[in-house]
């Protein structure tokens, strides 16, 4: 391993993501853009029934910057319809549903305005 490769691996270890080699050979994953940014806020609405998950989302989205994401973990079956409908009414992007580690549906929203 060359000295350049060694320092590249050290930089990757420090930053946690691939770093482009200085000699221009090879490729690196570009840093995540705004659309690829990880969800920063996850609202735990487990055990809360309609309309509480959407009310909590409406209350907390004000603290999210435009383009950032917020997720709602809710076990209420109505949230599956309520969250996307709320996004359409309020002009935000519903990005989809995915299971949390415990299997509870999590609904991800990107603030648009």
N, CA, C and O atoms as a MOPAC input file, in Angstrom:
PM7 MOZYME 1SCF
protein

 N      0.84300 1    -1.16700 1     0.00000 1
 C      0.00000 1     0.00000 1     0.00000 1
 C      0.89100 1     1.23400 1     0.00000 1
 O      1.85400 1     1.32700 1     0.76100 1
 N      0.54300 1     2.18800 1    -0.88100 1
 C      1.33800 1     3.40800 1    -0.96300 1
 C      0.98400 1     4.33500 1     0.18700 1
 O     -0.01100 1     4.13700 1     0.88400 1
 N      1.81600 1     5.34600 1     0.37000 1
 C      1.57200 1     6.31600 1     1.42900 1
 C      0.26700 1     7.06900 1     1.18900 1
 O     -0.46000 1     7.38400 1     2.13100 1
 N     -0.02500 1     7.35700 1    -0.08800 1
 C     -1.25800 1     8.06400 1    -0.44100 1
 C     -2.48500 1     7.22300 1    -0.07600 1
 O     -3.46000 1     7.74300 1     0.46700 1
 N     -2.43200 1     5.91100 1    -0.37800 1
 C     -3.56200 1     5.03700 1    -0.06200 1
 C     -3.77400 1     4.94700 1     1.43900 1
 O     -4.90800 1     4.89300 1     1.91500 1
 N     -2.67300 1     4.93300 1     2.18100 1
 C     -2.78000 1     4.86900 1     3.63200 1
 C     -3.45500 1     6.09100 1     4.20000 1
 O     -4.33500 1     5.97200 1     5.05200 1
 N     -3.05400 1     7.28500 1     3.73900 1
 C     -3.67400 1     8.50400 1     4.26400 1
 C     -5.13100 1     8.61500 1     3.81800 1
 O     -5.96700 1     9.17000 1     4.53100 1
 N     -5.43000 1     8.07200 1     2.61100 1
 C     -6.82300 1     8.08100 1     2.14800 1
 C     -7.68400 1     7.24700 1     3.08000 1
 O     -8.78000 1     7.66500 1     3.45200 1
 N     -7.20300 1     6.07900 1     3.45700 1
 C     -7.96900 1     5.22100 1     4.36800 1
 C     -8.14400 1     5.87500 1     5.73300 1
 O     -9.18800 1     5.72600 1     6.36700 1
 N     -7.12300 1     6.59700 1     6.18300 1
 C     -7.23800 1     7.29400 1     7.46200 1
 C     -8.32100 1     8.37300 1     7.39300 1
 O     -9.10900 1     8.54000 1     8.32400 1
 N     -8.34500 1     9.11000 1     6.26000 1
 C     -9.37400 1    10.14500 1     6.09800 1
 C    -10.75900 1     9.51200 1     6.05400 1
 O    -11.70100 1    10.04600 1     6.64000 1
 N    -10.89400 1     8.36900 1     5.35900 1
 C    -12.18000 1     7.68100 1     5.28500 1
 C    -12.62300 1     7.23000 1     6.67300 1
 O    -13.80300 1     7.31900 1     7.01000 1
 N    -11.68200 1     6.74700 1     7.47400 1
 C    -12.02000 1     6.28800 1     8.81600 1
 C    -12.48600 1     7.45400 1     9.68900 1
 O    -13.39700 1     7.29300 1    10.50100 1
 N    -11.86800 1     8.62300 1     9.52800 1
 C    -12.24600 1     9.78500 1    10.32500 1
 C    -13.60300 1    10.34100 1     9.92200 1
 O    -14.40500 1    10.71200 1    10.77900 1
 N    -13.86700 1    10.39900 1     8.60200 1
 C    -15.10200 1    11.01500 1     8.13000 1
 C    -16.25700 1    10.03400 1     8.03400 1
 O    -17.41800 1    10.44400 1     8.03900 1
 N    -15.95300 1     8.72900 1     7.94400 1
 C    -17.00600 1     7.72800 1     7.83900 1
 C    -17.56300 1     7.56900 1     6.44400 1
 O    -18.56800 1     6.88300 1     6.26100 1
 N    -16.93400 1     8.18700 1     5.44700 1
 C    -17.38800 1     8.03500 1     4.06200 1
 C    -16.18100 1     7.99500 1     3.13800 1
 O    -15.11000 1     8.48000 1     3.50200 1
 N    -16.33800 1     7.42200 1     1.94100 1
 C    -15.21900 1     7.31400 1     1.01800 1
 C    -14.68100 1     8.68400 1     0.61800 1
 O    -15.43400 1     9.64700 1     0.47400 1
 N    -13.36500 1     8.75000 1     0.44300 1
 C    -12.69700 1     9.97900 1     0.03200 1
 C    -12.04300 1     9.71400 1    -1.31400 1
 O    -11.42800 1     8.66600 1    -1.51000 1
 N    -12.17100 1    10.65900 1    -2.24400 1
 C    -11.58000 1    10.50000 1    -3.57100 1
 C    -10.05800 1    10.46800 1    -3.46000 1
 O     -9.47700 1    11.27100 1    -2.73000 1
 N     -9.41000 1     9.55600 1    -4.17200 1
 C     -7.96200 1     9.51500 1    -4.16200 1
 C     -7.38400 1    10.80200 1    -4.73700 1
 O     -7.97800 1    11.40400 1    -5.63100 1
 N     -6.23500 1    11.22400 1    -4.23300 1
 C     -5.63500 1    12.47400 1    -4.68900 1
 C     -5.06400 1    12.37400 1    -6.09500 1
 O     -4.90200 1    13.39300 1    -6.76700 1
 N     -4.75700 1    11.16300 1    -6.55100 1
 C     -4.17700 1    11.03700 1    -7.88700 1
 C     -5.24600 1    11.00100 1    -8.97200 1
 O     -4.92000 1    10.89600 1   -10.15400 1
 N     -6.52800 1    11.08800 1    -8.58500 1
 C     -7.61300 1    11.12100 1    -9.55800 1
 C     -8.02200 1     9.75400 1   -10.06100 1
 O     -8.94900 1     9.66600 1   -10.86600 1
 N     -7.37500 1     8.68100 1    -9.62700 1
 C     -7.72100 1     7.33700 1   -10.06200 1
 C     -8.76100 1     6.78600 1    -9.10400 1
 O     -8.66700 1     6.98700 1    -7.89300 1
 N     -9.74800 1     6.09300 1    -9.64100 1
 C    -10.79300 1     5.53000 1    -8.79900 1
 C    -11.93400 1     6.51000 1    -8.64800 1
 O    -11.92500 1     7.59900 1    -9.22300 1
 N    -12.90100 1     6.11100 1    -7.87700 1
 C    -14.04600 1     6.98700 1    -7.67200 1
 C    -14.44600 1     6.94200 1    -6.21400 1
 O    -14.10300 1     6.02100 1    -5.47300 1
 N    -15.16400 1     7.94100 1    -5.84000 1
 C    -15.66300 1     8.01100 1    -4.47400 1
 C    -17.13300 1     8.36100 1    -4.53000 1
 O    -17.60100 1     8.96900 1    -5.49400 1
 N    -17.85000 1     7.98300 1    -3.51100 1
 C    -19.25200 1     8.33400 1    -3.42500 1
 C    -19.35500 1     9.81400 1    -3.10800 1
 O    -18.71800 1    10.28400 1    -2.16600 1
 N    -20.14700 1    10.56700 1    -3.87600 1
 C    -20.27900 1    11.98700 1    -3.56800 1
 C    -20.99000 1    12.16900 1    -2.23600 1
 O    -21.77600 1    11.31400 1    -1.83000 1
 N    -20.72200 1    13.26500 1    -1.56100 1
 C    -21.40600 1    13.49300 1    -0.29900 1
 C    -22.90600 1    13.60500 1    -0.52800 1
 O    -23.35800 1    14.00300 1    -1.60100 1
 N    -23.66200 1    13.25100 1     0.49000 1
 C    -25.11900 1    13.28600 1     0.38100 1
 C    -25.59500 1    14.71000 1     0.16000 1
 O    -25.16700 1    15.63500 1     0.85100 1
 N    -26.47900 1    14.87700 1    -0.80400 1
 C    -27.08000 1    16.17200 1    -1.07800 1
 C    -28.28200 1    16.37500 1    -0.18200 1
 O    -28.58300 1    15.52100 1     0.65200 1
 N    -28.97800 1    17.49700 1    -0.34100 1
 C    -30.13100 1    17.76900 1     0.50800 1
 C    -31.20700 1    16.69400 1     0.41600 1
 O    -31.85600 1    16.38600 1     1.41600 1
 N    -31.40500 1    16.12100 1    -0.76400 1
 C    -32.45000 1    15.10600 1    -0.92100 1
 C    -32.05700 1    13.78700 1    -0.27200 1
 O    -32.92400 1    12.96600 1     0.02800 1
 N    -30.75600 1    13.56900 1    -0.05100 1
 C    -30.28600 1    12.31100 1     0.51500 1
 C    -29.96200 1    12.43500 1     1.99300 1
 O    -29.46400 1    11.49100 1     2.60800 1
 N    -30.24000 1    13.58500 1     2.55700 1
 C    -29.91600 1    13.82300 1     3.96500 1
 C    -30.73400 1    12.89100 1     4.84800 1
 O    -31.91600 1    12.66100 1     4.59000 1
 N    -30.11800 1    12.36800 1     5.86900 1
 C    -30.81100 1    11.44400 1     6.77000 1
 C    -31.87300 1    12.19100 1     7.57400 1
 O    -31.75200 1    13.38800 1     7.83100 1
 N    -32.89000 1    11.47400 1     7.95400 1
 C    -33.93800 1    12.04500 1     8.77800 1
 C    -33.32600 1    12.47800 1    10.10300 1
 O    -32.62200 1    11.70500 1    10.75400 1
 N    -33.59400 1    13.70300 1    10.49400 1
 C    -33.00500 1    14.22100 1    11.71700 1
 C    -33.95700 1    14.11900 1    12.90700 1
 O    -33.50900 1    13.94900 1    14.04100 1
 N    -35.24300 1    14.22100 1    12.66700 1
 C    -36.21100 1    14.17200 1    13.75600 1
 C    -37.13500 1    12.98300 1    13.53000 1
 O    -37.70300 1    12.82900 1    12.44900 1
 N    -37.28400 1    12.15300 1    14.53600 1
 C    -38.23500 1    11.05400 1    14.48000 1
 C    -39.20700 1    11.24500 1    15.63600 1
 O    -38.81900 1    11.22500 1    16.80400 1
 N    -40.47100 1    11.43000 1    15.29100 1
 C    -41.50200 1    11.59900 1    16.30400 1
 C    -42.02000 1    10.23200 1    16.70800 1
 O    -42.45900 1     9.45900 1    15.85700 1
 N    -41.97600 1     9.92900 1    17.98100 1
 C    -42.46700 1     8.65000 1    18.47900 1
 C    -43.92700 1     8.82900 1    18.88400 1
 O    -44.23700 1     9.31700 1    19.97100 1
 N    -44.80600 1     8.42400 1    17.98600 1
 C    -46.24300 1     8.54500 1    18.24300 1
 C    -46.87700 1     7.18400 1    18.46800 1
 O    -48.07100 1     7.00700 1    18.22800 1
 N    -46.09200 1     6.22400 1    18.92500 1
 C    -46.62500 1     4.88900 1    19.22600 1
 C    -47.66300 1     5.01400 1    20.34400 1
 O    -47.44000 1     5.69600 1    21.34400 1
 N    -48.80100 1     4.34000 1    20.15300 1
 C    -49.84300 1     4.36100 1    21.16600 1
 C    -50.77000 1     5.56000 1    21.08800 1
 O    -51.75400 1     5.62900 1    21.82500 1
 N    -50.47300 1     6.50200 1    20.21000 1
 C    -51.33600 1     7.67400 1    20.06300 1
 C    -52.30300 1     7.44000 1    18.90900 1
 O    -51.90000 1     6.99300 1    17.83500 1
 N    -53.54300 1     7.73400 1    19.12700 1
 C    -54.58000 1     7.50500 1    18.12300 1
 C    -54.88700 1     8.78700 1    17.36100 1
 O    -54.57100 1     9.89200 1    17.80300 1
 N    -55.50500 1     8.60700 1    16.22000 1
 C    -55.90700 1     9.68800 1    15.33200 1
 C    -56.69400 1    10.71500 1    16.13800 1
 O    -57.58500 1    10.34000 1    16.90000 1
 N    -56.39300 1    11.97000 1    15.99200 1
 C    -55.50400 1    12.64200 1    15.04800 1
 C    -54.15900 1    13.03700 1    15.65300 1
 O    -53.44400 1    13.85200 1    15.07100 1
 N    -53.80200 1    12.47900 1    16.80600 1
 C    -52.60000 1    12.92800 1    17.52500 1
 C    -51.29700 1    12.81400 1    16.73300 1
 O    -50.48900 1    13.73800 1    16.82400 1
 N    -51.02400 1    11.73800 1    15.95400 1
 C    -49.77300 1    11.72400 1    15.18500 1
 C    -49.65400 1    12.89400 1    14.20300 1
 O    -48.57600 1    13.47000 1    14.05900 1
 N    -50.73900 1    13.24400 1    13.53600 1
 C    -50.70200 1    14.35700 1    12.57900 1
 C    -50.60300 1    15.69400 1    13.30300 1
 O    -49.93300 1    16.61000 1    12.82600 1
 N    -51.25700 1    15.81000 1    14.43700 1
 C    -51.15100 1    17.04600 1    15.22200 1
 C    -49.70700 1    17.25300 1    15.67300 1
 O    -49.18600 1    18.36600 1    15.61000 1
 N    -49.06800 1    16.18900 1    16.12400 1
 C    -47.65900 1    16.28600 1    16.55000 1
 C    -46.76000 1    16.64600 1    15.36800 1
 O    -45.84700 1    17.45900 1    15.51200 1
 N    -47.00800 1    16.04700 1    14.20200 1
 C    -46.25100 1    16.37900 1    12.99600 1
 C    -46.41700 1    17.85500 1    12.65100 1
 O    -45.43200 1    18.54100 1    12.37900 1
 N    -47.64700 1    18.34700 1    12.66000 1
 C    -47.91100 1    19.75300 1    12.33900 1
 C    -47.21400 1    20.69300 1    13.32200 1
 O    -46.71200 1    21.74800 1    12.93500 1
 N    -47.18700 1    20.30500 1    14.58100 1
 C    -46.55000 1    21.13300 1    15.60900 1
 C    -45.03400 1    21.17200 1    15.45000 1
 O    -44.41500 1    22.21800 1    15.64200 1
 N    -44.44200 1    20.04400 1    15.10000 1
 C    -42.98000 1    19.93400 1    15.07200 1
 C    -42.34000 1    20.30600 1    13.73800 1
 O    -41.14100 1    20.58200 1    13.70300 1
 N    -43.09900 1    20.32200 1    12.63500 1
 C    -42.47800 1    20.60300 1    11.33800 1
 C    -41.96100 1    22.03600 1    11.26000 1
 O    -41.08600 1    22.33400 1    10.44600 1
 N    -42.48400 1    22.91100 1    12.08400 1
 C    -41.99400 1    24.29300 1    12.11400 1
 C    -40.52300 1    24.35500 1    12.51200 1
 O    -39.82300 1    25.29500 1    12.13600 1
 N    -40.04900 1    23.37500 1    13.26200 1
 C    -38.65100 1    23.34300 1    13.68200 1
 C    -37.72500 1    22.64600 1    12.70100 1
 O    -36.54500 1    22.45600 1    12.99300 1
 N    -38.24500 1    22.26200 1    11.53800 1
 C    -37.46600 1    21.57500 1    10.51000 1
 C    -37.21400 1    22.56500 1     9.37900 1
 O    -38.14000 1    23.23500 1     8.92300 1
 N    -35.97500 1    22.66000 1     8.92500 1
 C    -35.66400 1    23.57300 1     7.81800 1
 C    -36.23100 1    23.04700 1     6.51000 1
 O    -36.39700 1    21.83900 1     6.33700 1
 N    -36.52700 1    23.95300 1     5.59300 1
 C    -37.02900 1    23.58200 1     4.26700 1
 C    -36.03100 1    22.63300 1     3.61400 1
 O    -34.83000 1    22.90200 1     3.59600 1
 N    -36.53300 1    21.52000 1     3.07600 1
 C    -35.69000 1    20.51600 1     2.43400 1
 C    -35.27000 1    19.39300 1     3.36100 1
 O    -34.82400 1    18.34600 1     2.89200 1
 N    -35.40000 1    19.58200 1     4.66000 1
 C    -35.04800 1    18.52700 1     5.60700 1
 C    -36.24100 1    17.61700 1     5.85700 1
 O    -37.37000 1    17.91800 1     5.46900 1
 N    -35.96200 1    16.50500 1     6.50900 1
 C    -36.97700 1    15.47500 1     6.69800 1
 C    -37.33700 1    15.29800 1     8.16500 1
 O    -36.54400 1    15.56100 1     9.06900 1
 N    -38.55600 1    14.84400 1     8.35600 1
 C    -39.04900 1    14.48600 1     9.67800 1
 C    -39.82000 1    13.17900 1     9.50700 1
 O    -40.49300 1    12.98800 1     8.49400 1
 N    -39.73100 1    12.29700 1    10.46500 1
 C    -40.41400 1    11.00600 1    10.37700 1
 C    -41.35900 1    10.84400 1    11.56100 1
 O    -41.10500 1    11.33200 1    12.66200 1
 N    -42.44600 1    10.14900 1    11.29900 1
 C    -43.44100 1     9.89200 1    12.33000 1
 C    -43.58400 1     8.38300 1    12.48400 1
 O    -44.03400 1     7.70800 1    11.55800 1
 N    -43.20800 1     7.84800 1    13.63600 1
 C    -43.40700 1     6.42800 1    13.93600 1
 C    -44.75000 1     6.30400 1    14.63100 1
 O    -44.91900 1     6.77200 1    15.75800 1
 N    -45.71300 1     5.67100 1    13.95700 1
 C    -47.07000 1     5.59400 1    14.50200 1
 C    -47.66800 1     4.22300 1    14.23800 1
 O    -47.63000 1     3.72100 1    13.11400 1
 N    -48.21900 1     3.62200 1    15.28500 1
 C    -48.86000 1     2.31300 1    15.12500 1
 C    -50.36500 1     2.42000 1    14.90000 1
 O    -51.04400 1     1.39900 1    14.78200 1
 N    -50.88900 1     3.62300 1    14.84100 1
 C    -52.30500 1     3.83400 1    14.54400 1
 C    -52.52600 1     3.59600 1    13.04800 1
 O    -51.88100 1     4.25300 1    12.23100 1
 N    -53.41400 1     2.68100 1    12.66800 1
 C    -53.63800 1     2.39100 1    11.24000 1
 C    -54.08600 1     3.61000 1    10.44200 1
 O    -53.83400 1     3.67500 1     9.23900 1
 N    -54.73300 1     4.56300 1    11.07000 1
 C    -55.20100 1     5.75400 1    10.36100 1
 C    -54.04600 1     6.63100 1     9.88400 1
 O    -54.20700 1     7.38800 1     8.92700 1
 N    -52.88300 1     6.54300 1    10.53300 1
 C    -51.73600 1     7.36200 1    10.14300 1
 C    -51.29800 1     7.06700 1     8.70600 1
 O    -50.76900 1     7.94700 1     8.02800 1
 N    -51.51400 1     5.83600 1     8.24100 1
 C    -51.14300 1     5.44800 1     6.88100 1
 C    -51.85000 1     6.32900 1     5.83800 1
 O    -51.29800 1     6.58800 1     4.76800 1
 N    -53.05300 1     6.78100 1     6.14700 1
 C    -53.79700 1     7.67000 1     5.25300 1
 C    -53.65700 1     9.13500 1     5.66800 1
 O    -53.58500 1    10.02500 1     4.82100 1
 N    -53.61900 1     9.37200 1     6.97100 1
 C    -53.60900 1    10.74500 1     7.48100 1
 C    -52.33800 1    11.51500 1     7.13100 1
 O    -52.41600 1    12.67800 1     6.73500 1
 N    -51.17300 1    10.89100 1     7.26900 1
 C    -49.91600 1    11.60700 1     7.03000 1
 C    -49.79400 1    12.03600 1     5.56500 1
 O    -49.51500 1    13.20900 1     5.31500 1
 N    -49.99000 1    11.13600 1     4.57200 1
 C    -49.92300 1    11.60000 1     3.17800 1
 C    -50.98000 1    12.66300 1     2.85200 1
 O    -50.69800 1    13.60300 1     2.10800 1
 N    -52.19400 1    12.52300 1     3.40200 1
 C    -53.23900 1    13.52000 1     3.15000 1
 C    -52.84500 1    14.87100 1     3.73700 1
 O    -53.05500 1    15.90700 1     3.10500 1
 N    -52.27500 1    14.86900 1     4.93800 1
 C    -51.83500 1    16.10800 1     5.56400 1
 C    -50.74700 1    16.76400 1     4.71700 1
 O    -50.73700 1    17.98500 1     4.55600 1
 N    -49.83200 1    15.96300 1     4.17600 1
 C    -48.76500 1    16.50600 1     3.32400 1
 C    -49.34300 1    17.18900 1     2.08700 1
 O    -48.90800 1    18.27800 1     1.71300 1
 N    -50.32200 1    16.54900 1     1.45700 1
 C    -50.95100 1    17.15400 1     0.27500 1
 C    -51.64100 1    18.47200 1     0.63400 1
 O    -51.53500 1    19.45000 1    -0.10600 1
 N    -52.33900 1    18.50100 1     1.75800 1
 C    -53.05900 1    19.71300 1     2.16700 1
 C    -52.12100 1    20.84700 1     2.55400 1
 O    -52.42700 1    22.01700 1     2.32800 1
 N    -50.97800 1    20.49800 1     3.13700 1
 C    -50.04800 1    21.51700 1     3.64000 1
 C    -48.88200 1    21.81100 1     2.70600 1
 O    -48.06300 1    22.68200 1     2.99800 1
 N    -48.79600 1    21.10200 1     1.59100 1
 C    -47.75600 1    21.39300 1     0.60500 1
 C    -46.38600 1    20.84100 1     0.93700 1
 O    -45.37400 1    21.43900 1     0.57200 1
 N    -46.33400 1    19.70400 1     1.62500 1
 C    -45.06000 1    19.05400 1     1.92300 1
 C    -44.96500 1    17.75300 1     1.13600 1
 O    -45.96900 1    17.27900 1     0.60400 1
 N    -43.78200 1    17.17600 1     1.05500 1
 C    -43.56700 1    15.94100 1     0.29800 1
 C    -43.66300 1    14.73300 1     1.21800 1
 O    -42.93800 1    14.64000 1     2.20800 1
 N    -44.55700 1    13.81000 1     0.89100 1
 C    -44.60700 1    12.53600 1     1.59200 1
 C    -43.63000 1    11.61400 1     0.88400 1
 O    -43.82200 1    11.29600 1    -0.29000 1
 N    -42.58400 1    11.17900 1     1.58000 1
 C    -41.52100 1    10.38600 1     0.96500 1
 C    -41.74800 1     8.89100 1     1.06800 1
 O    -41.07400 1     8.12200 1     0.38200 1
 N    -42.67200 1     8.45900 1     1.90000 1
 C    -42.97300 1     7.04300 1     1.97500 1
 C    -43.01900 1     6.50900 1     3.38800 1
 O    -42.85400 1     7.22200 1     4.37700 1
 N    -43.25500 1     5.20900 1     3.42200 1
 C    -43.40000 1     4.47000 1     4.67700 1
 C    -42.31200 1     3.41100 1     4.74000 1
 O    -42.00300 1     2.76300 1     3.74000 1
 N    -41.74600 1     3.24300 1     5.90000 1
 C    -40.76400 1     2.17100 1     6.11600 1
 C    -40.91500 1     1.69200 1     7.55000 1
 O    -41.35200 1     2.45100 1     8.41400 1
 N    -40.55800 1     0.44000 1     7.81100 1
 C    -40.69600 1    -0.06500 1     9.18600 1
 C    -39.54700 1     0.39700 1    10.07100 1
 O    -38.39600 1     0.46100 1     9.63900 1
 N    -39.87700 1     0.71400 1    11.30400 1
 C    -38.84500 1     0.99100 1    12.30400 1
 C    -38.23800 1    -0.34900 1    12.72100 1
 O    -38.69600 1    -1.40200 1    12.27700 1
 N    -37.21900 1    -0.31400 1    13.56500 1
 C    -36.57200 1    -1.55100 1    14.01300 1
 C    -37.55100 1    -2.50500 1    14.68300 1
 O    -37.40000 1    -3.72300 1    14.59000 1
 N    -38.54800 1    -1.95300 1    15.35300 1
 C    -39.53700 1    -2.80200 1    16.03700 1
 C    -40.72700 1    -3.13700 1    15.14200 1
 O    -41.68700 1    -3.75300 1    15.60400 1
 N    -40.68100 1    -2.74100 1    13.86200 1
 C    -41.72700 1    -3.06800 1    12.90800 1
 C    -42.83800 1    -2.04000 1    12.80100 1
 O    -43.71500 1    -2.16900 1    11.94600 1
 N    -42.82000 1    -1.02400 1    13.64800 1
 C    -43.84800 1     0.01400 1    13.59900 1
 C    -43.64300 1     0.85100 1    12.33600 1
 O    -42.51500 1     1.24600 1    12.04100 1
 N    -44.70600 1     1.12600 1    11.58900 1
 C    -44.56100 1     1.95300 1    10.38700 1
 C    -44.04800 1     3.35300 1    10.72200 1
 O    -44.48200 1     3.97300 1    11.69300 1
 N    -43.12300 1     3.83300 1     9.90500 1
 C    -42.57200 1     5.17000 1    10.05200 1
 C    -42.80000 1     5.91800 1     8.74800 1
 O    -42.41600 1     5.44300 1     7.67900 1
 N    -43.41900 1     7.07500 1     8.83300 1
 C    -43.79800 1     7.86100 1     7.66600 1
 C    -42.86800 1     9.06600 1     7.57200 1
 O    -42.77000 1     9.85800 1     8.50900 1
 N    -42.18200 1     9.20000 1     6.43100 1
 C    -41.18400 1    10.24800 1     6.26700 1
 C    -41.73400 1    11.37700 1     5.40900 1
 O    -42.33900 1    11.14800 1     4.36100 1
 N    -41.51100 1    12.60700 1     5.87900 1
 C    -42.00800 1    13.81300 1     5.24100 1
 C    -40.83300 1    14.77400 1     5.04000 1
 O    -39.98400 1    14.92600 1     5.91800 1
 N    -40.80000 1    15.42300 1     3.86200 1
 C    -39.80300 1    16.46900 1     3.62200 1
 C    -40.52200 1    17.80400 1     3.61800 1
 O    -41.52000 1    17.98100 1     2.91900 1
 N    -40.01300 1    18.73600 1     4.39700 1
 C    -40.61400 1    20.06400 1     4.43900 1
 C    -40.31900 1    20.77600 1     3.12900 1
 O    -39.16300 1    20.88600 1     2.71900 1
 N    -41.36800 1    21.25800 1     2.47600 1
 C    -41.20200 1    21.90300 1     1.18400 1
 C    -41.26200 1    23.41800 1     1.29300 1
 O    -40.63600 1    24.10900 1     0.48900 1
 N    -41.97600 1    23.94400 1     2.23600 1
 C    -42.11200 1    25.39900 1     2.32400 1
 C    -42.03800 1    25.87200 1     3.75700 1
 O    -42.13500 1    27.07100 1     4.01700 1

